[in-house]
């Protein structure tokens, strides 16, 4: 290497496309990374983002943008895309920046959704969410698009969609664990808001929230009123706050 020339860095994108029926896109989708001090890197376009799949892309660049804070993308076709989460990191900073999307579709066709988004990481804290579905025969579902907003002494943060790949989550009487890195540290956990985006019905018994690497004990919230969750108002509510 010649003196005075900076050693090139590698940048990586992990893109998880949603499990929704029409979530995939042939693309292209153009990405940009934003680091500390508003420094930006043109990551370029990627194609063929497959449904319910995690795909990794990389780019070599002489530019260093510091710690990655935000990920922007812009659709370049009307073939709609629904991401679940995106993680970005570099060879000089292995800490991944996670951003989450929650059943939102993107396309150059305005009837299908917006054509761009800028998603910024909320923090570097990981939370584990454990849901326990009620034992009633009709209590379970794997098609409810649920997330949990965690409220605490230092603010709030919201998980991505609770979905374990290649598993049937939320079957009756079953406990399921979901891990979400890259979230805001809310301090002492006080309340949760459970949100669903599907018209199927889910009845949960309890939800436990744990902050990884913390001395704080896991906090369990019980659905004592046995409130059913659904976007269909004849079957339940789409939002439930428990403290």
Secondary structure, DSSP 8 states (H G I E B T S, - for coil): --TT----EEEEEEEEE--STT--EEEEEEEEEEEGGG-EEEEEEEEEE-TT-EEEEEEEES----SEEEEEEEE-SSS-B-EEEEEEEESS----EEEE--S--B-SSTTT--SEEEEE---SEEEEEEEEE-SSTT---S-S--EEEEEETTEEEE------TTS--S-TT-EEEEEEEEE---SSEEEEEEE---SS-B-EEEEEEEETT-SS--EEEE-TT---B-SSTTT-BSEEEE-
